Amino acid sequence: MVKRILPILIVVLTTSAFSQNTSIDVLHYALKMHVYDSTNRISVEEQIDFNWLDTLQSPMFDLESLNSRRKGMVVSAVTDHSSRVSFLQEGEQLKIVGLKAVGRKKMSLVVQYEGIPSDGLVISANKYGDRTFFGDNWPNRAHLWFACNDHPADKATIAYEVTAPKNYEVIANGAFISRNEISDTEARTTYESSVVLPTKVMVVGIANFEIKIVPNNDSSIEISSWVYPQNRDKSFYDLELAKDIFNYYVSWIAPYEYEKLANVQSTTRFGGMENAGCIFYDENAFNGKRTSEALIAHEIAHQWFGNSASEADWQHIWLSEGFATYFTDIFLEHKYGSERSQKQLAKERSEVIEFYRNYPHPIVDTNYTELMDLLNENSYQKGAWILHMLRQKIGDELFQKSIVSYYEKYRLSNASTSDFMEVVEEISQQELDPFFDQWLFQSGHPQLKVSKKIKGKNCKLKIDQVQLETFKDIPLKIEMVLADGTKRYEELILNDKSHDFTFKCSKKIVQINLDPFVQLLFELK
């Protein structure tokens, strides 16, 4: 996901779904939904297949009821094998009352409801004035338009049967099944995902689209572009970039999990949203100049990290956003060389430093107030920097092997930060707890005050750590530029608050540069 700054943003967030509902395990959602041009009201018949894990508790699902703005979903019936079941809908919970397991824990309920979504399914007009419908679930806004267990740890498959005015095209997760005109004015489109997904990336998009298949001889996975007709040529041109990005990630990480990759121009909240198999991009992202390459790379990287290997809980979001940010850097390095990725990493380092001044929290943050608070430079840029420094610490080969092993172990599942740490330590055969502890669970970064004294062939450096936090085993490379243009490199290890170093070179020293290859997250005071 890429954040987008809006002039005015009304954020609808709830606290009810911060914690996972562990009494159920949803297996499959089947949504039959009907949308209209004459109203923003939607009507839904939804089948939910689930394992009832704790039969001492009534099954409960997340679903927003009618709020003070007269928006929300009103449930009219719940049935179990065609028999009506009592329910209680209150606030943002749908509680199934009096359901009996009767020797079975695998259950199947059908819920009927309708209403105007307050959020989650964004019904609006795009910048051209055309009506659009777009799912926009992150973090826990799926339950604002369909009943679910709205937490990334409960993954399920999903199917959609969307009835809409026939002038619209419909895109959704999963494989396209069919589209049939059912009347003079309406068409019914169906998709089905056979791959388990977290609710945060379960979406539909309904709009007037132009569609183009991006040829890709290197994969059987269909890559397509879905864009607004008014800027189709520029958008199609920009989205052709997806092919090479996709192929690179497949070669670096692992095979792609989903039935397709649709890149969709949309009208929603974020600059990009990594919905599984159908990524939504901001409507202004494509200009025909391919300035959106990093955005496209970020969202495609999420298909592996965030969608397939998902965070086990919200505070581990860096496993999604930090990974997608760093894999964007890796792709830029692959395509354009190290100078380009170093420039990007330097920019990200500056953003981390600036952010820390106002929000001195660690990456694994358990003291957030709202889930949106976690969409910050710690989760994205600092998370990327931790991966970058880990790569320097264990080397390229072990780094790639560790990432691939982590993904293979937790694909289509969920992982915590500790799970990732265990995989890296197992692959590298190194004790890395001190590294991870200070960079992930401790706030801040090294703030270095450096004084230099150069006299001919001799140099003295005094380096003080002036931050409040203590950082150990800090590798700082220095570059000494000599009079004949040659360069000498040294790696200093900082363990204490103050260090003095002395160097003698064969020729006159004319300049000293710190961290010439952009390998350390630090601030120069």
C-alpha positions, -999 to 999 in steps of 0.1 A, spaced: 0 0 0 12 35 -8 -3 64 13 -19 93 -5 -22 127 12 -56 142 9 -66 178 15 -95 166 37 -98 131 49 -125 117 70 -112 85 85 -137 59 97 -120 35 120 -132 11 146 -116 -5 176 -139 -36 176 -117 -55 151 -83 -45 165 -81 -80 180 -87 -112 162 -119 -131 169 -105 -165 176 -137 -183 183 -143 -189 146 -121 -197 116 -137 -186 83 -131 -209 54 -151 -193 26 -172 -163 18 -196 -163 -11 -210 -128 -18 -240 -123 -40 -242 -85 -42 -264 -61 -62 -254 -25 -69 -275 2 -86 -271 36 -103 -303 50 -88 -290 46 -52 -259 40 -31 -278 12 -13 -264 -23 -19 -282 -56 -12 -262 -87 -3 -268 -124 3 -237 -139 18 -228 -174 26 -201 -179 53 -185 -213 58 -165 -215 90 -152 -237 117 -168 -230 151 -137 -233 173 -152 -223 206 -188 -236 208 -192 -221 243 -193 -187 226 -219 -176 201 -204 -172 166 -198 -135 160 -189 -116 128 -178 -81 121 -205 -61 103 -214 -24 108 -250 -18 116 -270 14 109 -251 43 124 -262 79 132 -256 90 96 -281 63 85 -254 43 69 -245 7 75 -258 -27 68 -292 -39 82 -295 -77 85 -329 -91 76 -323 -128 80 -297 -155 90 -303 -191 80 -286 -224 87 -295 -250 61 -327 -230 52 -337 -228 89 -340 -193 103 -315 -185 131 -318 -158 157 -293 -130 156 -284 -98 174 -269 -69 154 -254 -42 175 -227 -16 168 -203 -34 145 -210 -70 155 -234 -96 142 -239 -122 169 -256 -155 160 -278 -164 190 -289 -199 199 -270 -218 172 -262 -253 182 -232 -273 170 -250 -307 173 -218 -327 168 -205 -305 140 -181 -277 142 -180 -269 105 -209 -245 99 -225 -227 70 -247 -196 74 -265 -174 49 -268 -138 59 -291 -114 41 -286 -76 45 -287 -43 27 -277 -7 33 -255 22 23 -218 14 32 -203 41 54 -169 32 40 -150 1 28 -170 0 -5 -164 35 -18 -193 45 -41 -184 79 -57 -175 96 -90 -141 95 -105 -122 126 -117 -141 124 -150 -175 125 -132 -182 88 -139 -198 67 -112 -176 40 -96 -177 13 -69 -144 3 -53 -136 -19 -23 -111 -2 0 -107 -24 30 -74 -17 47 -70 -19 76 -103 -32 90 -130 -16 68 -141 -48 50 -169 -52 77 -183 -19 67 -198 -35 36 -198 -73 42 -199 -97 72 -165 -112 80 -138 -118 106 -120 -86 98 -85 -94 109 -55 -104 87 -49 -136 106 -82 -152 95 -77 -160 58 -104 -175 36 -113 -181 0 -140 -159 -15 -164 -159 -45 -183 -129 -59 -215 -128 -79 -220 -91 -88 -252 -78 -104 -247 -43 -117 -259 -20 -146 -245 -37 -177 -225 -6 -188 -200 -14 -161 -171 -39 -161 -164 -58 -129 -130 -68 -115 -125 -88 -83 -101 -112 -66 -98 -147 -81 -105 -162 -115 -131 -147 -139 -159 -173 -142 -186 -156 -163 -205 -125 -173 -241 -128 -184 -267 -101 -193 -297 -110 -172 -320 -81 -184 -320 -52 -207 -302 -31 -181 -282 -55 -159 -254 -80 -161 -241 -105 -136 -204 -111 -133 -188 -139 -112 -153 -144 -99 -139 -170 -75 -106 -172 -56 -93 -206 -48 -65 -190 -28 -70 -180 8 -69 -142 14 -70 -118 43 -101 -96 43 -79 -64 39 -73 -74 3 -108 -88 -7 -123 -64 -31 -145 -57 -61 -142 -28 -86 -171 -17 -107 -167 11 -132 -165 20 -169 -131 4 -178 -110 -1 -209 -91 -34 -205 -58 -45 -221 -38 -78 -217 -1 -72 -212 18 -99 -232 41 -119 -211 58 -149 -226 76 -158 -194 45 -167 -174 11 -183 -178 -3 -158 -153 -24 -132 -171 -14 -96 -165 -40 -70 -174 -46 -33 -172 -80 -18 -163 -82 19 -168 -106 48 -173 -113 54 -210 -104 91 -209 -67 84 -204 -64 49 -216 -33 53 -238 -12 69 -211 -24 45 -185 -18 14 -207 17 26 -215 26 31 -178 11 -2 -168 32 -22 -193 59 -18 -166 42 -44 -145 54 -73 -167 91 -69 -160 85 -62 -123 63 -93 -120 88 -115 -137 117 -102 -116 99 -109 -83 89 -144 -95 125 -151 -102 138 -136 -70 112 -148 -44 89 -176 -55 60 -185 -79 30 -162 -79 1 -174 -59 -30 -159 -74 -50 -166 -105 -42 -133 -123 -26 -99 -119 -50 -70 -128 -37 -35 -124 -66 -12 -119 -71 26 -120 -94 34 -92 -110 61 -71 -103 53 -34 -82 65 -5 -47 53 -11 -21 60 -37 -19 22 -42 -37 -7 -26 -23 -42 -30 -56 -61 -33 -48 -98 -41 -46 -103 -78 -63 -69 -86 -42 -40 -74 -60 -6 -72 -40 26 -80 -49 62 -75 -67 77 -105 -39 102 -110 -11 77 -109 -7 73 -147 5 102 -169 22 84 -198 57 93 -185 61 61 -164 67 80 -132 47 54 -113 73 26 -117 82 26 -80 45 26 -70 38 -4 -93 68 -23 -80 57 -17 -44 22 -30 -49 33 -60 -69 58 -69 -42 29 -70 -17 14 -99 -36 41 -120 -18 46 -99 13 14 -88 30 -11 -108 8 4 -143 9 28 -141 38 7 -118 60 14 -101 93 0 -121 123 -12 -90 139 -13 -53 132 20 -43 151 39 -66 126 28 -45 96 65 -39 87 65 -75 74 42 -62 48 51 -25 42 88 -27 50 92 -56 27 73 -40 -2 93 -8 2 127 -27 2 117 -49 -27 110 -18 -46 145 -7 -38 158 -41 -49 140 -39 -82 154 -4 -88 189 -17 -81 183 -46 -105 171 -24 -133 191 8 -129 221 -2 -108 233 5 -72 235 43 -76 198 45 -82 189 23 -52 214 42 -30 197 75 -39 163 60 -30 177 46 3 192 79 12 158 96 7 142 69 28 168 74 56 160 111 57 123 104 60 130 80 89 151 106 107 125 133 103 96 111 114 114 100 146 115 136 158 77 136 161 70 99 168 97 82 188 83 47 187 99 14 176 90 -4 144 71 -32 163 47 -7 179 22 -19 205 13 16 217 -6 29 186 -40 46 191 -55 39 157 -46 13 130 -40 42 106 -12 53 129 8 23 117 10 36 82 41 55 89 78 58 81 87 32 107 66 5 90 76 15 55 110 32 52 126 21 85 113 -14 79 130 -14 45 162 -1 61 163 -30 86 162 -54 57 189 -34 39 212 -36 70 204 -72 75 215 -78 39 249 -61 46 253 -81 78 247 -116 65 256 -111 28 235 -112 -4 234 -150 -7 222 -157 28 199 -127 27 181 -140 -4 180 -175 10 165 -162 43 138 -142 25 129 -171 2 128 -196 32 107 -172 52 82 -168 24 80 -205 17 73 -212 53 46 -186 57 31 -183 23 -7 -183 24 -4 -180 61 6 -155 88 39 -146 106 51 -125 134 83 -106 137 97 -134 159 88 -159 132 109 -140 106 138 -136 131 139 -174 137 141 -182 100 169 -157 94 189 -171 124 184 -206 112 195 -199 76 224 -177 85 235 -197 116 241 -164 133 229 -151 167 210 -120 155 188 -112 186 209 -81 195 206 -68 159 168 -73 157 162 -61 193 178 -27 188 165 -21 154 129 -35 156 119 -33 193 138 -3 203 130 32 190 155 56 175 187 53 155 224 62 160 230 99 160 266 105 154 287 136 161 319 134 141 350 155 143 378 151 118 415 162 119 434 156 86 471 164 85 489 152 54 488 114 53 473 112 88 437 114 100 421 113 134 384 107 138 364 112 170 329 97 168 303 101 196 269 86 198 247 113 212 212 97 211 195 86 243 192 50 232 222 26 232 232 10 199 259 -17 197 278 -33 169 272 -4 145 292 -9 112 302 25 98 322 25 65 344 54 58 360 65 25 393 83 25 400 101 -8 437 105 -15 456 131 -34 461 109 -65 423 102 -67 425 67 -52 403 57 -23 408 37 8 380 22 28 377 12 64 348 -3 84 345 10 119 325 -9 145 308 14 171 300 -2 204 305 27 229 293 62 233 326 76 222 354 64 199 387 77 186 403 63 154 436 71 138 446 63 102 478 67 83 477 65 45 504 62 18 494 95 3 479 128 14 443 126 25 421 152 9 386 141 19 368 117 43 332 105 35 310 86 59 289 57 47 297 61 10 276 31 -1 245 41 19 245 10 42 238 24 77 207 40 91 222 69 111 219 106 116 248 130 114 245 156 141 
